[in-house]
Amino acid sequence: GVNCSGGQIHDDGVGENGYGWNASAGDPSAFCMKFIPTVYPYRFTKFCVGLTRNGAVPNWTFKIVMWKSVNGAPGPIMDSTTVTATAVPTWPTITFFDFVLPPTWAQVTATDSVFIGMSYNPITMVSFFVASDESPATPLWPGYCTTAAGPWTTIISNATFAHDYSVPNYLSLPTEWVKNTLYNVKAKVQNFGTSAETNVPIKFFVNGVLTGTPINKSLAAGGVDSVSFPWTPLTAGAYTLKIASALTTDEYKGNDTATTNITVNASALQTFFCDPFTTAGNWTLTTNGGTVPWALATSFATPNIYTLPSTAVPPALACDVDAAGSGNSSNAVATLTTSINCTGKTGVYLTFDHDWYALSTTDIAKTEMSTDGGATWTELASWNTSHRSATETIQMPAAENKAAVKIRFTAIQPSWDWWWIVDNVCLKGYLMTDIGNSGTLPTDYSLSQNYPNPFNPVTQINYSVKTNGFVTLKVYDLLGKEVSTLVNEVKNPGYYTVDFNAAALSSGVYFYRIDVNGFSNIKRMMLIK
């Protein structure tokens, strides 16, 4: 509803009615509503619902559940989590509750709808109600309910309009966006109205600016199709993409536009280091006063049954106190022996598969990072409860552009406990472009010849800055007219690379000029299409 923070809105925020189960419905009974992701793959991160009550008990404990859509109705459960709404108001007052879903909540990967709602025990949680919007002015997505005995029954039907032309969601968007790469941005188009529509313009917007040529689509009532817009992001950064229908007679605008926020990277994702642990040779293993060290585990089934993600394959690195039969790991450490050079790298993050099986809160699994070759360490993450069959992704902004990055894993199991086993330890990220290298600093100013040259339509220009200064780097045509400004800001000392995309220019000779702290240089380049 409109009283919830962000997300998909499916009512006007006013509850004309409420739905609840009598105790005779049995445990569990449920309500749900159909949801269509705006882009695939998709993971729901929050659930918001309006609640009210007639009973004396103010707190309502229930499960948030996502069901797979099967033939347009709720099917098997995909995921669930238990929550409690505190201080639920009495009817007719309604309060909207936002519940944050676990980060492990199931991802929707197929181009399909799902059903999200709640199941609860009406025997113990009695006289609670889900607020419902029954205003005829608000188109509603189908809602279903079921008792413990079943079956699912429709309780809300879609409002219908003669003219309702929709772009409900994106289709097959890339998982990674890289500048100067051509993409086909594809979305679903659907006529929810009862009238056929002819030549309805579908438009593509990038950061609010109409991009490309609109595509006209004709659809019969209930018809479904798709549109695809070519787009090449020319610079790295954040973008908002929108594909919208522009039917002038549309009676419901709430489903006209599919929107997604993306981040375009300067380069493709890089792997700077990755160890699948065929050996333990990349790591220095120490017990530090304990009796059980880290060691290579050649099997996931003996002496204990380790539970890791499917991407993990034996061998892996384990600190298994239980397998030792006795003893302890008071501070067993696995340290990356050789530093990883992250100079010129950005968006650096650590990822690994693991199974951390703990018995008590005195058992601690700790992951740390050093950016000075191991002289000092910073904690990245730690767990004092079991964390099983998990793949971690941990951002490491402090490692960006550092020449001596190390990782270490510390297992603290002070008694005869269980284990920590890790696999596929990798450092990943992106190459910097247009960012100074904090390694060896230049001793002079320079402007290099672009490469490639001739080019079509993208070329790279390298330059160096000796001391802090305001840098301008501009491109001119043969008549001296400025056609592009590539740099116009203060730069620190360093080496820089900037991309020039001449897709909008005609073939010919162009010049580029740098000015910084009294230094000026001009070079010639050739665009051939």
C-alpha positions, -999 to +999 in steps of 0.1 A: +000+000+000+009+037-003+017+037+035+046+012+029+082+024+021+090+018-015+083-014-035+053-024-056+021-007-045-012-026-051-038-006-032-046+029-022-037+025+015-073+025+027-087-007+041-124-010+033-126-045+048-105-071+066-099-109+061-093-133+090-099-170+098-120-186+125-103-212+147-122-239+128-101-231+097-072-251+113-034-247+114-021-233+091-045-211+072-033-185+047-038-155+025-017-144-004-016-120-034-001-124-068+031-104-075+050-100-108+087-091-104+098-060-123+129-077-136+144-112-136+162-126-117+145-110-087+147-113-049+120-098-027+136-080+002+106-067+021+070-075+028+045-048+038+009-054+049-019-036+067-032-053+098-059-048+124-077-068+151-108-073+172-092-094+199-075-084+231-040-097+223-020-070+205+008-090+189+004-113+159+029-140+150+027-155+115+048-167+086+055-146+055+054-172+027+062-171-010+044-197-032+054-206-067+028-198-093+014-229-110-013-224-136-020-190-122-026-201-087-004-207-056+016-239-058+046-252-038+062-230-011+094-214-023+104-197+010+091-186+044+101-167+075+084-162+109+077-126+121+057-109+148+037-077+143+036-058+176+009-034+188-016-043+161-044-017+164-081-024+168-106-020+139-113+003+122-077+016+127-052-001+104-014+000+107+010-010+079+039-031+089+072-034+069+090-067+074+125-071+061+130-105+045+162-126+051+190-120+025+187-158+017+151-154+006+146-175-026+153-157-059+127-157-087+146-168-118+118-176-143+097-150-161+067-158-140+046-144-112+047-156-076+023-154-047+034-138-014+013-137+018+010-150+052+000-183+070-008-186+107-026-206+133-061-190+139-065-212+170-038-193+189-037-161+168-074-153+170-094-122+159-066-108+137-074-094+102-055-085+070-067-051+057-081-053+022-086-026-004-120-031-021-122+003-039-134-002-075-110+026-085-079+006-077-070-024-099-061-053-077-040-083-084-056-117-076-058-127-040-062-163-027-070-179+007-069-214+020-078-233+052-056-260+066-076-285+046-075-265+014-081-258-014-070-223-025-099-201-032-100-167-050-110-138-028-099-108-049-103-104-087-087-080-110-106-048-117-109-045-154-108-015-178-116-010-214-082+005-220-053-007-198-020-011-217+009-023-195+047-027-194+047-050-163+083-060-161+117-064-178+129-096-194+164-111-194+184-082-182+221-088-179+235-095-144+265-071-152+266-038-171+298-026-186+303+008-203+308+010-241+289-024-244+258-027-266+228-042-247+193-050-259+170-039-230+139-060-233+105-057-215+071-074-216+041-056-230+006-067-221-029-055-229-049-059-197-079-040-212-110-054-228-104-035-260-079-041-288-052-014-291-034-003-323+000+012-327+006+021-290+040+038-286+064+021-262+092+044-251+126+039-235+140+064-210+175+066-195+177+088-164+145+104-175+156+112-210+138+096-240+164+074-257+161+058-291+130+056-313+096+046-298+083+012-309+046+009-318+028-022-306-007-035-315-023-060-292-057-077-289-074-076-256-054-098-233-025-100-258+011-103-247+043-093-266+077-078-259+099-049-270+137-045-272+157-013-272+194-012-281+215+009-256+252+015-251+261+032-218+290+055-225+301+062-189+302+042-157+278+051-129+242+047-117+213+047-142+175+045-140+160+027-169+123+029-178+102+014-205+067+028-206+035+025-227+020+058-240-016+049-247-035+082-245-068+066-235-052+044-207-076+043-177-050+029-153-015+043-152-002+022-123+012-006-145+023+015-175+060+016-166+087-009-159+116+007-139+150-007-129+180+009-113+214-004-125+251+003-120+273+004-151+309-006-144+340+008-161+351-027-169+339-063-168+341-082-135+376-094-129+389-122-107+421-110-090+427-142-070+408-175-066+417-207-047+396-238-051+420-256-027+434-284-048+463-279-023+468-257+007+499-242-008+486-206-009+481-204+028+502-202+060+485-224+086+492-218+123+475-232+155+485-203+178+483-222+211+456-247+201+460-283+191+439-285+159+452-267+128+436-259+095+442-287+070+431-299+036+398-320+037+398-344+008+362-355+014+329-338+024+315-371+038+342-383+062+350-381+090+320-356+092+294-347+067+301-312+057+273-291+042+285-267+016+269-250-015+269-270-047+297-248-061+321-263-034+340-295-045+365-314-024+392-308-014+386-277+008+403-261+038+390-272+071+396-266+108+377-296+122+380-300+160+354-328+161+374-349+137+405-346+159+386-366+186+398-342+213+416-309+217+407-274+207+412-246+182+419-217+204+430-194+175+438-215+144+446-192+115+448-197+078+466-166+063+471-160+026+508-162+022+514-139-008+497-105-010+472-097-038+480-065-058+448-045-060+464-014-075+441+000-101+412-021-089+378-009-076+347-025-063+369-052-046+350-079-027+357-113-011+336-144-018+338-179-005+317-210+002+317-224+038+302-245+064+305-231+100+291-255+125+292-241+161+280-254+194+280-223+215+285-185+213+321-190+225+328-206+191+337-178+167+346-179+130+363-147+119+374-133+085+399-105+083+417-083+058+450-066+057+459-039+032+496-036+043+508-071+037+498-084+071+512-057+094+477-047+106+443-065+103+407-054+100+377-077+107+354-082+077+329-106+092+324-129+121+299-155+133+292-170+167+263-192+156+262-218+129+263-206+093+259-236+071+259-242+033+266-205+028+282-184+000+295-151+014+300-119-005+318-093+015+326-058+002+362-046+007+363-009-002+395-004+019+413-028-005+407-006-035+440+005-052+461-012-025+492-031-035+494-056-006+461-071+003+458-103+024+430-124+038+429-147+068+404-170+085+405-175+123+387-205+139+381-201+176+367-234+190+378-235+227+366-271+234+359-303+215+333-288+192+326-289+155+342-273+124+347-246+099+354-255+063+359-230+034+363-234-003+365-212-035+381-182-017+382-154-044+389-117-046+370-100-074+362-065-086+368-041-115+396-023-132+398+014-127+394+038-156+398+075-152+411+070-117+446+079-106+470+051-097+483+056-062+514+035-069+545+051-086+535+088-092+544+105-125+573+129-125+558+151-153+526+159-171+519+140-203+492+133-230+496+100-249+484+091-284+450+076-283+447+038-289+434+024-312+440+050-339+422+051-363+392+040-343+355+032-345+338+044-324+356+040-290+392+048-282+413+053-251+433+083-241+460+082-213+474+111-195+494+119-163+492+146-137+523+155-117+506+176-090+471+184-080+454+206-105+422+213-125+423+192-157+404+198-189+405+173-217+384+183-247+379+170-283+376+194-313+367+190-350+388+203-379+371+237-376+381+240-340+345+234-327+344+216-293+325+183-297+331+167-264+345+174-229+361+143-214+375+157-182+367+189-164+377+186-128+405+186-102+427+155-104+452+142-079+487+132-090+485+099-110+481+081-143+446+082-159+427+066-187+396+080-202+374+065-229+361+085-258+330+072-276+324+090-310+293+071-319+274+103-325+301+119-347+309+116-384+341+100-398+370+124-400+400+140-382+396+152-346+420+168-321+421+164-283+437+189-259+447+187-223+453+217-200+465+215-164+486+238-142+500+256-173+508+224-192+490+221-226+493+195-253+473+186-285+471+154-305+454+143-336+431+112-340+411+096-369+376+083-367+367+059-395+331+044-397 
